[in-house]
Amino acid sequence: MVVKAVPAEAPRRVTILGSTGSVGGNTVDLIQRNPDRYRVEALTANRNVVKLAEQARRLRPRLAVVADADCYGDLKAALAGTGVEAAAGPEALVEAAQRPAEWVMAAIVGARGLPPTLAAARRGALVAFANKECLVCAGPLMIDLVRTAGATLLPVDSEHNAIFQVLDASGRDGVDRLILTASGGPFRTADRAAMARVTPEQAVAHPTWDMGAKISVDSATMMNKGLEIIEAFYLFNMPEDRIDVLVHPQSVVHSMVEYADGSVLAQLGTPDMRTPIAYTLAWPRRMATPSRRLDLAAVGRLEFEPPDPERFPALRLARAALRRGGSAPAVLNAANEVAVEAFLAGRIGFLDIERVVEGTLEHLPNVALETLSDVDNIDQEARRHAADLI
């Protein structure tokens, strides 16, 4: 984990990459509740012009960007008279990340979030990191860039944020293992025959968290946890065989660190993404949130169980890709993104997601990734093969 000291200066200037999604929306909510502590430099969205313009009118950033260039005219019209600059296209996303914000929320889902996230890291920003795919696709390259630039990665995923809060960074030799918790998703107790029949509507109905469609499906397949294993490997420099997963349906214990003396430290809280977001937004301090407070007496019991590798093979696929290294994690991520999109569109079944991912991993040779162009090339090749399998 790369961390640097931060002076206490206010207000903090911030940029939100992906402001109209679930994480971005929760970030906007926290900033609105603390208007004297933050100034917004830029907001970006994929193509949700209506929501982006509404956020821009309230937060008054200097720049608002929509990734889909075809939406530029609508955004410019919606912002007329506000003084907010409008821009569109992938290059404009990178420009937004390059703007002089001290803190950047990287919440663009998928591999397309890699260029702007790296642009923010390259100038030494505090990068609140909600896009796990960036580390999955380009982990060694990104960690090297962060160190060279003097940037700081602040994990936003509730699991990695929990570990970040309880991990003794100065005594890493005393850590035995990291334990990522997983809710188990909506099909935790379903058999394979039942999972073969599930619909996209059922898959996105997460039992405890309010998340976007893609992440919800990843949670249902447990691919989300597989990607988090890879992310933890890079974020915390921990060997793969010392990163465990426990299914915890109450989603109260967000993750744990086990130390050499047998102590296990955990971070607990209600399932509300505003808690980990706030920890990064105010870091290295803390801020108040409207999150419901944890009442352990009302919860009554906390359950834990190992994940079933037969019903949820995504964990096996992710661990295998991490052990192979090279291009394998990027192939895993690209094939999964294509397969999940096809499932949400009704083109394949739920269990076909793992079939497409495994088939793509088996077909493509594993190669070294030495540059970001290498990452982009293998990503595109994996997407083409996954589409062919579909």
C-alpha positions in Angstrom: 0.0 0.0 0.0 1.4 3.4 -1.0 0.6 6.2 1.4 2.0 9.7 1.9 1.5 12.3 4.5 -1.2 14.9 3.8 -1.3 18.4 5.3 -4.5 19.6 7.0 -5.8 22.1 4.5 -9.4 23.0 3.8 -11.4 23.1 1.7 -10.2 20.1 -0.2 -10.6 20.2 -4.0 -12.1 17.1 -5.4 -13.0 15.4 -8.7 -15.4 12.5 -9.1 -14.8 10.2 -12.0 -18.1 8.4 -12.5 -20.3 10.7 -10.4 -23.7 9.3 -11.6 -23.1 5.7 -10.6 -23.7 4.2 -7.1 -20.3 5.1 -5.6 -20.2 8.5 -7.3 -23.7 9.3 -6.2 -22.9 8.5 -2.6 -19.8 10.7 -2.9 -21.9 13.5 -4.1 -24.2 13.0 -1.2 -21.4 13.3 1.4 -20.0 16.4 -0.3 -23.4 18.1 -0.3 -23.6 17.5 3.4 -20.2 19.2 3.9 -20.2 22.2 1.5 -17.7 24.2 3.4 -15.1 21.4 3.4 -15.0 20.6 -0.3 -14.8 22.3 -3.7 -15.5 20.3 -6.8 -13.2 20.5 -9.8 -14.8 18.1 -12.2 -17.6 15.6 -12.5 -17.8 12.8 -15.2 -20.4 10.3 -16.4 -20.7 7.8 -19.1 -23.9 9.0 -20.8 -26.4 10.0 -18.1 -26.6 13.6 -19.1 -29.7 14.4 -17.0 -28.2 13.3 -13.7 -24.7 14.7 -14.5 -26.2 18.1 -15.3 -28.3 18.0 -12.1 -25.3 17.3 -10.0 -23.3 20.0 -11.8 -26.0 22.6 -11.1 -25.8 21.7 -7.4 -22.1 21.3 -6.9 -20.9 23.9 -9.5 -17.7 22.1 -10.7 -15.5 23.8 -13.2 -15.9 21.0 -15.6 -18.5 18.3 -16.4 -17.6 15.5 -18.8 -19.7 12.8 -20.5 -17.8 9.9 -22.0 -20.1 9.3 -24.9 -19.2 12.0 -27.4 -22.7 11.8 -29.0 -24.1 13.3 -25.8 -22.0 16.5 -25.9 -24.7 18.6 -27.4 -27.3 17.6 -24.7 -24.8 18.2 -21.9 -23.8 21.6 -23.2 -27.5 22.6 -23.5 -28.3 21.3 -20.1 -25.5 23.4 -18.5 -26.1 26.6 -20.4 -25.9 29.6 -18.2 -24.3 27.7 -15.2 -20.7 28.7 -15.9 -19.8 25.0 -15.9 -17.6 23.9 -18.8 -18.9 20.9 -20.8 -16.8 18.4 -22.6 -17.1 14.9 -24.0 -15.2 11.8 -25.1 -12.5 9.6 -23.6 -9.8 12.3 -23.9 -12.0 14.6 -21.9 -12.2 12.0 -19.1 -8.4 12.0 -18.9 -8.4 15.8 -18.9 -10.8 15.8 -16.0 -8.5 13.5 -14.1 -5.6 15.8 -14.8 -7.3 18.9 -13.4 -5.8 20.2 -10.1 -7.9 18.3 -7.6 -6.1 17.0 -4.5 -8.5 14.1 -4.1 -10.0 12.0 -7.0 -12.7 9.4 -6.7 -12.0 6.8 -9.4 -15.5 5.2 -9.7 -15.7 4.5 -13.5 -16.7 0.8 -13.7 -14.6 -1.6 -15.8 -11.4 -1.3 -17.8 -12.4 1.9 -19.4 -11.7 3.6 -16.1 -8.0 2.8 -16.4 -6.8 5.8 -18.4 -8.3 8.5 -16.3 -7.4 6.7 -13.0 -3.8 6.5 -14.1 -3.9 10.1 -15.2 -4.9 11.1 -11.7 -2.2 8.9 -10.1 0.5 10.2 -12.5 0.2 13.7 -11.1 0.5 12.5 -7.5 -3.1 12.8 -6.4 -4.9 11.1 -3.5 -6.9 8.5 -5.5 -9.9 7.1 -3.8 -10.0 3.8 -5.6 -13.4 2.1 -6.4 -12.4 0.7 -9.7 -10.8 -2.7 -8.8 -10.5 -3.6 -12.5 -7.6 -1.1 -12.9 -5.4 -3.1 -10.5 -6.7 -6.4 -11.9 -5.7 -5.4 -15.5 -2.5 -3.5 -14.8 -1.5 -4.2 -11.2 2.3 -4.1 -11.5 2.3 -1.1 -13.9 -0.1 0.8 -11.7 1.7 0.2 -8.5 5.0 1.3 -10.1 3.4 4.4 -11.5 1.9 5.3 -8.1 5.2 4.9 -6.3 7.1 6.9 -8.9 4.6 9.7 -8.9 4.2 9.9 -5.2 0.4 9.3 -5.4 -1.7 7.6 -2.7 -4.2 4.8 -3.3 -7.1 4.9 -0.8 -9.3 1.8 -1.2 -13.0 2.4 -1.4 -14.3 -1.1 -1.7 -15.7 -1.9 1.7 -13.5 -5.0 2.1 -10.2 -3.3 1.2 -11.2 -0.2 3.1 -11.8 -2.3 6.2 -8.3 -3.9 5.8 -6.8 -0.5 5.3 -8.3 0.7 8.5 -7.0 -2.2 10.7 -3.8 -3.2 9.0 -0.6 -2.2 10.8 1.4 -0.9 7.9 4.5 -0.5 10.0 4.5 -4.1 11.2 3.6 -6.0 8.0 5.8 -8.9 9.0 3.4 -9.6 11.9 0.5 -10.2 9.5 -0.5 -13.8 8.9 -3.4 -13.4 6.5 -6.1 -11.1 5.1 -9.7 -12.3 5.3 -12.1 -10.8 2.8 -15.8 -11.2 3.7 -18.5 -11.8 1.2 -22.3 -11.6 1.5 -22.7 -14.6 -0.7 -25.0 -12.7 -3.0 -28.6 -13.6 -3.7 -27.8 -17.2 -4.6 -25.8 -18.1 -1.6 -27.9 -21.2 -0.8 -29.1 -22.0 -4.4 -28.0 -25.1 -6.2 -26.6 -25.1 -9.7 -29.8 -26.1 -11.3 -31.6 -23.1 -9.7 -28.8 -20.8 -10.7 -29.0 -21.9 -14.3 -32.6 -20.4 -14.4 -32.0 -17.1 -12.7 -32.9 -13.8 -14.5 -30.9 -10.6 -14.6 -33.5 -9.0 -12.4 -32.9 -11.7 -9.7 -29.1 -11.4 -10.1 -29.0 -7.6 -9.5 -31.2 -7.9 -6.3 -28.4 -7.9 -3.8 -29.6 -8.9 -0.3 -27.6 -6.3 1.6 -25.8 -3.7 -0.6 -27.2 -1.2 -3.0 -24.9 -1.4 -6.0 -24.9 -1.0 -9.8 -26.0 -3.8 -12.1 -22.5 -5.0 -13.2 -21.1 -5.2 -9.6 -24.3 -6.8 -8.4 -24.0 -9.6 -11.0 -20.3 -10.0 -10.0 -21.4 -10.4 -6.4 -23.9 -13.1 -7.5 -21.3 -15.1 -9.3 -18.7 -14.2 -6.6 -16.4 -13.0 -9.4 -16.4 -9.7 -7.4 -14.6 -11.5 -4.6 -12.2 -13.1 -7.1 -11.3 -9.6 -8.4 -10.9 -8.4 -4.8 -8.4 -11.2 -4.1 -6.3 -9.9 -7.0 -6.8 -6.3 -5.9 -5.7 -7.2 -2.3 -2.6 -8.9 -3.7 -1.4 -5.7 -5.2 -2.7 -3.2 -2.7 -1.3 -4.9 0.4 1.6 -6.8 -1.1 0.2 -10.1 0.3 0.8 -13.5 -1.2 -2.3 -15.1 -2.8 -2.3 -18.1 -0.5 -2.5 -15.7 2.5 -5.7 -14.0 1.3 -8.8 -15.9 2.4 -12.5 -15.4 1.8 -15.3 -16.0 4.2 -19.0 -15.8 3.4 -20.7 -13.6 5.9 -24.4 -13.0 5.0 -25.1 -10.2 7.5 -22.5 -7.9 5.9 -21.5 -6.4 9.2 -17.9 -7.5 9.4 -16.4 -6.0 6.3 -13.0 -7.8 6.4 -10.4 -8.9 8.9 -6.6 -9.0 9.4 -5.1 -12.0 11.3 -1.8 -11.3 13.0 1.0 -13.7 13.9 0.1 -13.7 17.6 -3.4 -15.0 16.8 -5.2 -11.6 17.1 -7.8 -10.9 14.5 -8.8 -7.3 14.0 -12.0 -6.5 12.1 -13.8 -3.4 10.9 -17.6 -3.5 11.5 -20.5 -1.3 10.3 -23.8 -1.3 8.6 -23.7 -2.0 4.9 -23.6 1.6 3.6 -21.0 2.6 1.0 -20.9 6.2 2.5 -18.8 4.8 5.4 -15.8 3.7 3.4 -16.2 6.6 1.0 -16.1 9.1 3.9 -13.0 7.4 5.3 -11.1 8.2 2.1 -12.8 11.6 1.5 -11.6 12.9 4.9 -8.4 10.9 5.1 -6.3 11.0 7.2 -9.1 12.2 9.5 -12.6 11.0 9.9 -15.9 12.7 9.1 -19.5 12.2 10.2 -21.8 10.3 7.9 -25.6 9.7 7.9 -25.1 5.9 7.8 -27.3 3.9 10.2 -25.3 3.1 13.3 -24.5 -0.6 14.0 -26.7 -2.2 16.7 -25.1 -5.6 17.4 -27.8 -6.5 19.9 -30.4 -6.1 17.2 -28.3 -8.0 14.7 -28.2 -10.8 17.2 -25.8 -13.2 15.5 -22.9 -13.1 13.0 -22.6 -16.1 10.7 -19.5 -17.2 8.7 -19.0 -20.1 6.3 -16.4 -21.0 3.6 -17.4 -20.3 0.0 -18.5 -23.3 -2.1 -16.0 -23.7 -4.9 -18.3 -26.0 -6.9 -21.2 -23.6 -7.0 -19.1 -20.5 -7.3 -16.1 -21.4 -9.6 -15.3 -17.7 -10.2 -13.0 -17.7 -7.1 -11.0 -20.6 -8.6 -10.7 -18.8 -11.9 -9.5 -15.6 -10.3 -6.9 -17.3 -8.1 -5.6 -19.3 -11.1 -5.3 -16.1 -13.1 -3.4 -14.4 -10.3 -1.0 -17.3 -9.9 -0.4 -17.3 -13.7 0.3 -13.6 -13.7 1.1 -11.7 -16.9 -1.9 -11.1 -19.0 -4.2 -13.7 -17.3 -5.9 -11.3 -14.8 -6.6 -8.8 -17.6 -8.1 -11.6 -19.7 -10.2 -12.7 -16.8 -11.5 -9.2 -16.3 -12.3 -8.5 -20.0 -14.0 -11.8 -20.5 -16.1 -11.3 -17.4 -17.2 -7.8 -18.4 -18.3 -9.0 -21.9 -20.1 -12.0 -20.4 -21.9 -10.0 -17.7 -23.0 -7.5 -20.3 -24.4 -10.3 -22.4 -26.2 -11.8 -19.4 -27.8 -8.5 -18.5 -29.0 -8.2 -22.1 -30.6 -11.6 -21.9 -28.2 -13.2 -24.5 -26.7 -15.8 -22.3 -27.6 -17.6 -19.0 -26.2 -16.9 -15.6 -23.9 -20.0 -15.6 -22.7 -19.1 -19.0 -20.7 -16.2 -17.5 -18.2 -18.6 -16.0 -18.1 -20.7 -19.2 -17.2 -17.6 -21.3 -14.5 -16.5 -18.8 -12.9 -20.0 -18.5 -13.0 -20.5 -22.2 -11.3 -17.2 -22.9 -8.6 -17.9 -20.3 -7.9 -21.3 -21.8 -7.7 -20.0 -25.4 -5.5 -17.0 -25.1 -1.7 -17.4 -24.4 -0.4 -15.8 -21.3 2.0 -12.9 -22.2 4.0 -10.3 -20.3 2.4 -6.9 -19.9 5.2 -4.3 -20.0 3.3 -1.2 -21.1 -0.2 0.2 -21.0 -0.5 -0.5 -24.7 0.1 -4.1 -24.0 -2.8 -4.0 -21.4 -5.1 -2.4 -24.0 -4.2 -4.9 -26.7 -4.8 -8.0 -24.6 -8.0 -6.5 -23.2 -9.4 -6.0 -26.7 -8.2 -9.5 -27.8 -9.9 -11.1 -24.8 -13.1 -9.2 -25.5 -13.2 -10.4 -29.1 -12.7 -14.0 -28.1 -15.3 -13.8 -25.3 -17.8 -12.3 -27.8 -17.1 -15.2 -30.2 -17.9 -17.7 -27.4 -21.1 -15.9 -26.7 
